[in-house]
Amino acid sequence: MTDGAHLEPVRETWRHVGRISFLAFAVLFEYGVARASIESLFLESHGPKRLPAVWIAVAVTAALVVSVYHRLTATRSLVWLFSAASWASAVVVLCCAALHRVAPSGATFALYVWKDVHVVVLIEIIWSFANAVFRTSTARWAYGFFCAMGSLGDLSGDLSVGVIAREFGTSAALYVPAVVLPAAALFNSWVSPGRDAAHVAPPKHLEKDLRRVIALFRASEYLPWLLAMILLVQVVITLVDYIYNVTLAAAYPLADERTAVGGNVYAVIAVGALGLQVVTGPILRWVGVRGTLSGVPAILGAAVLAVLVVPAFAVVMLVKVASKAFDYSVFRAAKELLYIPLTYEEKTRGKAVIDILGYRVAKGGASALLGLLVAAGVGGFVDVLALVCIAAWIAVTFVVGARYASRMRAHDGDGTVTGPST
């Protein structure tokens, strides 16, 4: 029996759908505003050559955050964790925004780290909650809807940041998260009756010792492969991000103009992701989870090949759009389905290592590699390296898909997923 029973009544299901949809919209709205403004300010203060350094700092910070998260999951519910993380994030960004007035270089570096870490923590808490309360049959249609609500929030933020930058300056956009995140925390607490705690609170026997996480992965035939897949995914996306940022900085040297263009690019990503999210349910039903997970890197590999042939900004932008749009839609929904047949500890602590620490450590590792390539004067081979990593990603996906199918057959809650690949 999986830890944490699923909530059954229809009214409860719709209440959770409404809660998660609002939180996804709010978090990604503030992130959409913060992302383009912070990236633009960072490029102005440090230039693209400092990106590997800040990505390494993000990885170190993510490791510290996961260690704190691990201890809190032993005693605190997912509802409490989301609210606490939202308030903490708001305080940090407010302090950094104030610091930016007197020490812009250090503030923009800290803001970039905050941008990358806070959003993945909040989103993964939301997904952990969803994986704890929904059955697979509900998740197949609901998860695409959650991604769509997040994209609508992201799109709203992307379109807003250009207006804010032109009217008030790029730095003014930093105060938006300081307002939105506390509002999300208050809503989360208000809509959470006491009965939720029984389904999203840790079991009494859960240990605080960090060594428990190592034991959890050593005992699992599933989590290490899932971690390997996520590491490869993030390495590929980091390499694509680097190619995009270098090209963007060269094409648009003025900060405010670059902010507006960056916002427009992320708006295109949000629209593309939204279109894919609308058809996520049918894709998961017809293609299957395993087919979806392997199909996405195959398409992205073809896009990277196009950059080798035509290395123009428009083509690089399309690769950036493809990498993010798929990651935010069908791939994200398929990946989250992989957690449903797991125990509460695997869904929270295991997921934190994979989707918070793994995401950012992979980015840090890729950043260190990028630094070596740039120092050696062979930065032009980043696109080739991305293709190699995509090939490895596809290979690992086949192993993950097979282990997922085995877990689903053994899962007694809702162990069937319609589709030829399951």
N, C-alpha and C positions, 0 to 999 in steps of 0.2 A: 504493500500500500504506500503510495506517495505521501510524504509529509505535507500537511495542509490541505484539508478537504476543499473541493471547489464549491462555490456558491451556486445554488440551483435555481431559485425562484426567478421568474421572468422580470419582475420589478427590480430585483437586485441586479440582474444582468444589465438592464438598461441604465440603472443608476451608475454602475461602474463604467459603462460605455460613455455616459455623459461626463463623468468626472475625468476620465483619462483623455477624452477628446479636448476638453477645456484646458487641461494642464499641458497637453502637447502643443496646443495652439499658443498658449501664453509663453511657454519656455522658448519655443522656436521663433516667436515674434521678437522677443527681446534679444535673442541670439542673432537673428537676421539684422537687427539694427546695430548691435555691437560688433559683429564680425567684420563687415565692410569698413566701418569707421576705424576699428583697431588695426586691421591689416594695413589700411592706408597710412595711419599715423606711424605704424612700425616701419613701413618702407621709407617714409620720410625721415625718420630719426636714424635708422640703422641700415637701410638698403637690403636688397635680397640676399647678400652674402652672409648676413647674420641669421637667416632663417634656420640653418642647421643648428646653431647654438641655442636658439630659443626652443626649438623642438626637443632638444636634449633636456632643457630645463623643464619642459612640459612632462617628459617621461619621469624625471626624478620627482616632481611634484605629485604626479599621479600615483607613484609608488607610496609616497607618504599618505596620501588621501585614502588609498585602499587599505593601508594598515589601520587607520582610524576607523574606516568603514567596517572592517572585519570585526573590530571589538564592539562597535555599536550594534551590529546585527545580532549579537548574542543576547542583548537585553532590550532593544528597541524595535518597534514595529516599522514597517515600510512607510506607513502614513506619517509617523513622527520623523523618520529620516528625511523624507521629502521636504517637510516644512523647515526643519533645522538647516538643511543644505541650502534652501532658498534664501532664508534670512542671512546665513553666513555669506553667501555669494553676493547679496545686495550690499552688505557692509564692506566687503573687499573692493567691489567695483567703485563704490562711493569714495572710499579712501584713495584709490588709485586715480580717480578723476580729479580729486582735489590736489594730489601730488603732481599731476601733469602740469599744473600751472607754474610750478617752481622747478621741477626736475623732469622735463619731458622725456629724456632718454631712458631713465630708469623706470618711469611710470609706464611707458609704452611697452617695455620689455615685460614688466609684471602683468600688464593688461592682456598681453598676448597669451601668457601662461594661464591667466584666469579664464580667458575666452575658451581655450581648448579643454580645460579641466572641468569647469563648472557645468558646462552643457552636457558632457557625457555622463557625469555623475547624476544629474537630475533626470536625464532621459532614461538611463539604465534603472533608476529606482522606479520610474513609471512603468517600464517594461517588466521589471520583476514583479510588481504588483499585478499587472495583467496576466503574467504567466502563472501566478498563484491563484487567481480567482476564475479564470476562464478555462473551459474545456476546448479541445482541439476543434470540435465541430463549430463552436462559436468563434474561435480565434481565426478560422479560415476566412470568414467575411469581416470580422471586426478589426483585425490587425491592419488590413489595407485601409480601412476607414480611419484608424488612428494615424497612420502615416499621412493620409490625405489632410487631416486636420492640422497636423504638424506642418505640412507644406503650405497650407493656407496661411498659417501664422508666419512661416518663414518668408513667404511671398509678400505679405503685408509689411514685414520688417524691411525686406529688401527694397521695396518701393518707397518706404518712408524715409530711409536713411539718406537718399539722395536729396530729398526736399529739405531735411534737417541740415545737411551739410551746406547746401547752397544758401539757406536763409540764416542760419545761426553759426555755421562753422562745424567742421567734423567733430571737434571735441565735445560739442553740446550733446551729441548722440550717446555719449557715455552715461548720461544720467537716466536714460530710458530703462535699462535693467534695474536700476536702484528703486524704481517705482513699480515695475511689473512683477518682479520676483516676490516682494512682500505680499502683493495682492494675490498671487498664486498660492502662497503659503496659507494665507487667511482663508481662501476658498477651500483649499484642501482640508484644512482642519474643520471648517464649518460643515462640509458635506460628508464627513466621516463619523457615523454613529459608532458607539462602543462595540457593536457586534462585528465590525470589520476586523478588530484586533485578533479575533480567534483565527482568522484566515491569513493574515499577513504579519503575524507576530512570530518570533522564533520559538522553536521547541525548547522546553525547559533544560534539556540535556546539552544544548549547544555550548561548545567551549569557546573561550576567548583567545586561547593560545594560538599564535600565528602558525605554529607548526602543524596545526590541524588542517590548514589549507594545503600544505605540502602532502600530507597523508591523504587528503581527499583526492588529489590529482593522481597520486601513485596508485590508489586503489581503483581508479576508474579506467575503463577501456574506451571511454567516450570523450571525456573532457580534454585530454591532451591533444587529440586530433582536432577537436573544435578550436582549441587555442591556436594550433598550428595554422588552421585555415584563416582565422581572424588576423594573425600576425602577417600572413602573406597578403591578405586583402589590404591591410593598412600600409604595408610597405609600398604596394602598387599605387595606392591613392596618394601617398606622400610624394612619391616620385613624380606623379602627374601634377600635384600641387606645385612642386618646385619648378617644373617646366613652365607651368602657367604663370607663376609669379615673376619669373625672370622675363618672360615675354611681355607680360602686362607692364612691368616697370619700364621696359625699353620703349613700348608703344605709347605710354601715357606718363610722361615725367612729372606733370603737375599733380599735387596731392588731391585737391578738391575734384579735379576732372577724373583722376584715377578712382576716387571714392565712388563717384557717380557711375563710372563704367563697371567697377566691381559690383556695385549694387544691382546694375542691370543684368550682369552675367549670372549672379545668384538668383535673380528673378526668373531668368530663363530656366535655371536649374529647378526652381520651385515649380514652374509651370510644367516642365517635362516630367518631374517626379509625380506631380498631381495627376497628369494623364496616365502614367503607369499605375498609380495607386488605384485609380478607378477600375482597372482591369486586373488588379492583383488577385482577387478572389477567383475569377475564372482561370487565370494563369496557373494558380496553385492547384486548382481542381483538374485542369486538362493536362498540364505539363508535369505536375507533381513537384514535390519539394526538391527531390534530387535533381530533376531535370532543370528546375529553375536555378538552383545553386551552381550548376556547371555551365548553364547557358550564359549567365551574366559575364563571367570572365572571358568567355569565348568572343562575345560581342565587343568587350572592351579591348581585347587583344587586336581585333581588326581595326579599331579606332586608333590605337597607338601606331599600328603599321602605317596608317594614313599620314601621321605626323612625320614619319621617316621619309615619305614621298614628297609631302608638301608642308614644310615647317613654318607656315604663316600663322599669325595671331588668330585668325578666324578658325583655322583647323585645330590649333591648340585649345581654343575656347570650346570647341565641340567635344574634344576629348575630356576636358574638365567637366562639362555639362553631363556627358555620358557617365563618367565615373561617379559623380554625386547623385544624379537622378536615379540610377539603378540602386545605388547604396541606400538611398532614402525610401525606396519603394519595394519592389518585388524581392530584392535580395534581403532587405531588412525584415520583411514579414516572414520570408522563408526561414531566415536565421533564427528568429524568435520562436518559431514553431519547434525548433530543435530542443528548446528548453522545457517544453511542456511535460514530457514523460519523466522528468527528473525529480529528485527530492527537494525539499525546501532549501536545504543547505547548498545543494548544487545550483539551484535557481538564484540564490542570493550571493553567497560567498564565491562559488565557482564562477558565476556570471560576472561578479565584480573583477575577479582576476582576469577573465577573458576579455570583457567588453569595456572595462575602465582602464585597468593596468595594461592589458595586452594591446589595446588600441594605441595607447600613448607610448609604451615602450617600443613598439614596432616603429612608430614614427620617429622616436629618438634614435633607434638603431639605424634606420634608413637615413636619418639626418647626419649621423656620424659618418656613414658610408659616403653620403653626398659631399661632406666636408673633405674627405680624403680624395674623392674624385676631382673636386674643384681645385684643391691644393696641387694635385698631380697634373692639372691642366687637361683632364680628359672628361670634363663635365658634359661634353657633347654626346657622350655615350649613355646618358641617363635613360633615354628612350629604349635603347637596346636592353639595358638592365631591367626595365619595366616589363618587357616582353618575356624575359627569362622567368621573372617572378610570377607572371600570369600563367605560364605553363605549369609551374609548381603548384599554384593555386588550384588549377583544374584537377591535377592529380590527387591532391589531398581531399578535394571535395568528394571524389568518388568513395573514399574511405569513410568520410563523415556520413555520407548518405546511407551507406550500408549499415553503419552502426545505429543510425537514427531509426531505420526501418526495423532493426532488431529490437530496439527499446520500445517502439510503438506496439509491436506484437506482444511484448511482455507487460505493457502498461494496462492496468485494469480500470482506469478512469474513463478514457475515451480513446481507445487505442487504434483507431482506424483513420486514415487520411485518404480521401479519394484521389486517384490519379495514377497514371501508368507507371510512374517512377517510384511509388511507395511500396 
